């Protein structure tokens, strides 16, 4: 019996194993639909057939295959994976090597998956899928040097798709931790394709991730020069420019849109930058163009509404949100949540409560309940607000956790820091070792000056979840803010920065610890980037203090004055200005 009959026999085994599972009957249609007319078509290309071995199906092979399939059905991948691998090695059948790869990868047995995929590629060297799988597994296991020859062969094998494959590769390696190594890899690959714009853009992306902004900008410009009007490259170039200057990015996008007025994503990005620069009249013009070009596009309506919210143009935001709700948005509950927030800003609490009440399931359910309770708390009904959250019927432990965190948030908003600390401590005693709960408990501990509790809980979060960037950041920032153990604080914050290089709060922390270490100029760059991304009150306080230390007092006062207009009650901002320039507070009152 030849091996090509294995699949039939294994299918029979699987059917026998599943014989006790009830099968639903499908109702027969009352009236058959007419057959479609036959249209002459080109013959479909003959699918490539992998080279198959001429091996007899022995009892031993059949037993191992049966064992593997039944083990898989019973949720025993530790039995199934070795069995599949053994029979693949023995038969040298690429189909079984592929099956072993898929099962091992699905079970997250990555070394076994790589072994199986390597065998699959050896047995079927022309298989693009086998090579791509080997590449993905090698990258996953940080074996970039081993991946390089496979990547070169993959790109060379499909010259008509080389650009598309570079973009796919850029996505594949984006989450890899060793950013400089990824940049070296992509530079090596792109060198063989100097006329392919996607290759340059892939290098630009890798350079940006590796904090090599000069290379990122140069490569993005090269990609756009090779393909003028390419919106993806233009967006990336704008992003690279934005890291140094929002104004430069705005000027660039304005020029790009003059040449390419239909580039909708570029226009939307320009509107975002204008909002971040507080150039609201100019941003509104871009909103009007976007809505005029796509009046029935709910995504455009939502984007304009979100930007209007950022610009504090709540009336315009409400108009666009109501429009989005009328034209079938992807997430109507998100629109309702935003409408509730807009109603709060417009002092229409009763209407806000109605919007939040209209969300009774799904992803937005808990945020809506938290906002509902927040309205009650703001009205002075704290006890009622807390009782409301406690009585919400959570569908699972995760929802109950989020509701608990929301209740703690109400206490923090009311400056009831000791009560929040005790409440979270009690919750953690009931459900220990929950990272999100431990993180919030640590933040509450900071407010009541319990640094021992803060440090113990954040270190436990890091042990449980080593990629929790904000745990590293919070611990490092807490030390830096107290001017303690600055070298350790910097190491923690730099670890957070590697995990989340674009996070503005982490950029703020990095700038602040550098300032504490006396590196004012280096601190300034990070704080300016953080402030451009999010002009938060604390970031403004830190940026102003660094400018003040550098002798640029007028710039510092301008930053603080702008922050006071929207966030005058922030404690860090208030204390910084009182210490350095109290006259600003007097003029703001």
N, C-alpha and C positions, 0 to 999 in steps of 0.2 A: 504494500500500500504506500503510495507516494505522499510526500509531505503536503502537496497542494490540497489534499483531502482533510488536513488537520482542521481547517476552519469549520468545515461541515460537521465533523465529529464533535468539536468543542461547542459548537452552537447547540448540538443535541444535548450535550451534558448540561449546558446552562439552562436549556428548556426543562430538563428533568428536575434540576435543582429548584427551578421557579414554579414547578407544577402546582404547588399549593397556594400560589398568589392568585386571588380572584381577578378575573379579567372583566372589565366593563364592556358591555355590548354597545355598539354604535347604531343608532336608529337609521333605517334605510329611508332615503328620500322618497316622498310620495310620487314624484314625477321626475324622471331622468332628464337632465339637461341635454340639449342637442350637442353633438360633437362639433368641435371647431373645424373650420375649413382647413384643408391641408394646404400649406404654403410651401413652395419649393425653397429649400434652404441649402446653404453650403454644407457639405458633410462636416460633422464635428471632428476636431483633431483627435487622432488616436492617442489615448492617454499613454504616457510613458510607463513601461512595465519594468519593475525592478528585476535584476538578475536573481533567479531562484535556484536553490540547490537541488540536486537530484538525490534526495535522502528518503529512505524508507521510514514509515511511521512504525516504530517499534512499540512494544507494550510499555517500555520504560519511559519513552517520550510522551506517550499518551497519558500515562499516570502523572507525570510531572505537570503537564498542561492542565489536566483535570484538577490536580491539587491546587495549582496557582489560581485558576478561575474561581473555584469554590472558596478558597481562602479570601480572595478579593471580595466576593459577595458577602462573606461573613465578617468583613471589616478587620481582616488580619493581614495588613500589608507587609508586616515583618516576615510572614511566611510566603506571601505571593511574590514579592519582589525577588528574593533569591531564587525561587523556583523558575520564574520567567527568565531571569538572567542565565541560569544554568542551561535551560533548554535552548536559549538563543545561541549561547556559545557552542553547544553540542551540535545543533542543526545548521548553524550559520545561515539562518533564514532571516533576511532583512525585515520581514513583516513581524517576526517575533522579537527582534531587537527593538523595533519601533514600539511594539506593545510593552516591552519591559521598560523602555524609556518613559512612556506615558504614565504607566502605573507608578514607577518610582518617583517621578516628578510630582505627580498628584499627591503622593504620600509624603512629599518633602524629604525623601531619601536622596539628597542631591549627589553625593559621591557615587551612589549606585546608578542614578540617572545619567551622570556623565559617562560612566563606564559603558552603560547600555547604548547611549547615543553615539559614543565613539565607535562601538562595534557596528552599529547601524550604518554609520558613514563609511566604515571600511568595507562593508558588504554591498553598499549601494553608493559609490563615490559620486555619482551624478545627481544625487538627491539634494535639491536645494533646501528642503525642509530639514533633512538630517543635519546638514551643515549649519543652518540657522539655529537649530536646537543645541548643537555642540557649542556654538558661539555664545548663546545665551547662558548656558551653564558655566562655561569658563569665565565669563564676565561676572556672573553671580558669585563665583568662588575666588574672584580677584586674580585670576591667572591670565592677565592681559597679554603677556608675552606669548603665551601658548595660543591665545585667541587671534593674534595678529595674522599669521599665515592663512587661517581659515577665513578671516575677514577679507583679506586680499583676493583669495580665490572666489569668494562669494560675490564681491563687487565686479571682478573681471568676468565672471560667468554670465552676468546679465547686463551688458553694456547699455541696452535700451532702457533699463530701469535704475541706472546707477544713481541718479539724483534722488529718486524716491527712496532708494535703499540707504543713502546717506541720512536722510531725514528720519527714517525708521531706526537707524543705528543711534542717532542722536537721542532719540526717545529712550532706547534700550539702556544707554549708559548714564542717563541723567541722574539717577539716584545712587550711582556708585560713590562710595565715600572718598576714594583717593582722586580728588579732582585734578591735581597736576598730572597724574598718570594718565587719566582719560584725555587730557589735552594733548599730551605727547602722542598717544595712540592715534587720535584723530588727525593730528598734523601729519604723522607718517602716512596715513591712508590718503589724506587729501592731496599730498604732494604729487601723487600719480594722476590727479585729475584737476589740473590747474584751470581748465576751462569750464568746470562744472560749478555753477553758483551754489547748489545745495551743499557741496563739499566745503566751500568757504563759510557758509552759514553754520554748518555743523561745528566747524572750528570756532566760530564766534561764540556759539552757545557754550562749548566746553571751556573757552577762555573766560567767559563771564562767570561761570560756576567756579573757576579756579582763581577768581579775583585778579585776573590779568586783563584789566580794562583796556589797555592800549591795543592788545591783540584782538580783543572782542570788537572794538570799534573799527579797527582796520579791516578785519575779515568781513564784518557786516557791510562796510562800504564797498569792498571788492565784490561781494555777492550782488549788491544792487547795481554796480557798474556793469557787471556781466549781463544782468537781466533788469534793465530799467523798468520801473513800474511794478516790480514784484512787491506786493504789499507785505508779505511775511518778512522779507529782508528789511523793508522800511520800518516796520514795527520794532524789529530787533535793534536797528540802528537808533531809533528814538529812545528805546529803553537804555541802551548803552550811554547815550548822551545825557539822559536824565540823571544818571548816577552822579554826574559832575554838576549839571546845571539844568534845571527844569526849563529855563528860558531858552537854552540852546535846543532842547528837544522840541519845544513849541515852534521855534523858528523853522526847524527842519521839517516838521510835519506840515506846517502851513505851506512851505514850498512844494512838498510832495503832493499835497492836495490840489495845488494850482495846476500841476501837470496831470494829476489823476483824480479828478473831482468825484468819480464814482467809488473811490476806495472807502467803503463804509466803516470798516474796522479802524482804519487810520483816522478817520474823522471822529469816531467814538473815543479813540485814545487821546486825540487832541482835546476833546471836550473834558476828559478826565484831568489832563494836565492843567488846563485852564482853571478848573475848579480847585485843584491842589494849590495853584498859584493865587487863588482868590480873585481871579479875573472873571468875575461872574457875568457881566454883560457880554463879554466875548464868548464865554461858554454857552450862554443862552442862545446866541446866534447859531452855534453849531447844533444845539438841541433842535432848533427850529428846522434846520436843513435836514437833519436825520429823520425827524417825524414827517416832514413834507415828502421825503423820498420814499418812506415806507409807512404810510398811515395805518396800515392794517397788520403791522408786524408786532406781535406782543413782546418779542425779545428787545426790539428797539424801544418800545414804550417802557419796558421795565428798566432798561439801561438808563434812559433819560430820567426816569423817576428816581433811580438810585443816585444819580449825579445831582439831581435837584435837591434831594435830601441832604447830600454832603454840602451843597451850597446854601442850605437852610432856606431854600425857596419852597416852602411847604405847600403853598397853593398850587404851584406848577407841578409838584410831585403828586399831589392828590389827583389832578386832572389826568396825568399819564397813568397812574395806577388804576383809576376807574376805567380808562380806555383799555388798558391791558386786560382787566377782568372781563370786559365785554367781548374781547376777540380771542378767547380760548388760549390762555397762557399755559405753559407746561406745568406750573405749580401754582394753582389758584390760591391755595392756602398761604403761600408766601406773600402773594399780593395782598391778601386780607391782613396778614400780620403787619405789613408795611403801612396799610391804610390805618390800622389801629395806632401805630406809632405816629403817623402824621396827625391823626385826630388828637393824640396827646399833646403834640407840639402846638396845635391850634387851640388848646384849652377846651377841647370837646370830650371830656372824660366819659360821658354817657355813651357817646358814639364809639369811642375807643373800646369800651367794655363790650359793646355789641359785636364789634369786629372780632375781638378775641374769643368771644363765646361761640362764634360761628365756626371755629376750628375745633373739631371734636375727635380727630384721629390723625395719624401720619406724622411725618417728620417735624412739622411745625406745631404739633399739639403742646408739647411741654414748653417751648418758648412762649406760646400764646398764654398758657396758664401762668407762667412767671410774670409776663407783662400785666396780666389781669390783676394779680396780687400786688404788683408794683404800683398800679393806679390806686388801689385801696390803701396801701401804706402811705403813699404821698398825700392822700386825703386825711391822714391822721388815724387810720383804722388798722394799726399794725396787728393787733390781736386777731382781727377778722381776716387780715391778709394771710397770716401764718396758718390759721385754721383752714382757710380755703385751700392752701397748698397741701396741707396734711390730709385733707379729705378727697383730693383728686384720686380717681381710681387708676393707678398705674397698671399697665399691662405686663410689665416685667421688671426685674430688679434694676435694670439700667434706667428706666423711666423714674423709678423711685429715687435712685441716686441723684438724677438731674433735678428732681423736685426738692430734694434735701439741699443741694447746692444752691438752688434758687432761694430757698428760705434763709440760708446763711447770707446770701447776697442782700436780702432785705435788711437784715440786721447791720451789715456793713454800711449800706447806704444811709442808715439812720445813725451812723457813728456809734452803734452799740457794740463796740469791738470785744469787750469782755464777754458779753452774752453770746456773740458769734463764736468766739473761741471755745466756750464751754459747750455750746450746742454741737459744734463739729466734733469735739472730743468725745461727746457721748455717742454720736453717730458712728464714729470710727471704732469705738469699743464694741459696738454691736456687729459691725462688718469690717474687721481689720484687713490690712494689706490691700486696700482698694486705692490704686495710685491717684485717681482724680480726687478722691476724698482726702487723702493724705496731703496732697498738694494744697488744697484749699485750707486745710487745718494749719499747715505751715505758714500760709499767708496770713491767717488770723493770728497766729502766734507772734508774727512780726509786729502786728499792731499793738500787742500788749507787752512787747519787749521780752518775749520768751524765746530768746535765740537758741537755747538748748533744744526746745521742742521743734523750732523751725529747722535747725540743722539735722536733727535725728530723722525727722520725717522726710526731708528732701533727699537725704542720703539713701533712705529706704526706697523712695520712689525711683531714684537712679539705679539702685540694685535690681528692682523689679522690672524697670523699663529703661534700659540703657540709652534709648534714642529719644528720651523725653527732654527735648532741648530746653524747655522752660524751667525744668527742675534745676539743671545746671545753672541757667541764667539767674534764677531767683536766689540761689545760694551764693553765687558769685557777687551779684549786685548787693545783697544784704551785707556781705563782708566789706565790699568797696564803699558802700554808703556810710559805714561806720569807721572807715579808714583802718580796717583791721586785715591782717594776713593778705596783703595786696597781691603778692605773687601768686598765691593759691587762688584768690578771687579771679585774677586775670586768666589763669589756666582754665577755670570752670567756665568763664564767659566765652573764651575762645573755643572751647569744646561746643558750647551751645551755638556759636556762630558757624562752626563747620556743619552742624546738623541743620541749621536754618539760616543760611547766609543773607536772605532778604528780609528777615523779621526786623521790623523797626524798633521794637522794644529791646531786642538783643543788641542791635547796633547802638542804641542809647546806652546800654550797660557797658558795652565795649569802650565807647567814648568816655564814659564816666570813670571807669577804672584807670584808663590812660591819663585822664586829668588828675586823678588822685596820685598817680605815680609821677606827676610833673611833666608829662609829655603832652603839652597843651596843643601843639600844632597837629599831632597825630590824632588827638582826641577830637579836634574840630571837624576833621573830614567825616568821621563816623557820625558825629552828632548832626552835621548838616544833612547827610543822607537820610538819617532817621527823621529829621524835622521835615524834609521835603516829602517823605512818604506819609508821615502822620504828624501834623503840628499839634501833638498832645501837650497838655499843660506841663507835665514833668519833663518831657523832652525839651520844651521851650525853656524851662527853668535851667536845665543843665547846659543847653546851648548858650544861653545868655551868660551864665557864669563863666564858661570858657572864653567867650568873647571879651568879657569884662577883664579876665586875667591876662588876656593878650593886649590889653590897652585899647580895645575897640568898644568903648563904653556906649557910644551913640547907637551902634548896631545892636548891642545887648539890650538897651532900653527899648528899641523898636520891637525886638522879638518879644520882650515881656509885655509891652503895651498891647500888642496884637493878641497875645494869649489871654490877657485879662479881659478882653472884650467878650470872649466866649466861655472862659473857664475861671472866673474870678475867685471862686471858692476853693480852688485846689490848694491843699495845705502846703505842698512842696513849693509851688509857685509863690504863694504868699510869703513863706518864710525866707525864700531866696531873695525876693525883692526887698523885704523888710531889712534884711541884713546888709544888702549892698546899695539899694537905691530906693529908700522909702518914699521919696518925693513922687515916684510914679504912682504909688497907691493913693496918695493924697489927691493927685490930679484925676485919678480914675473914679473917685467917690463923688 
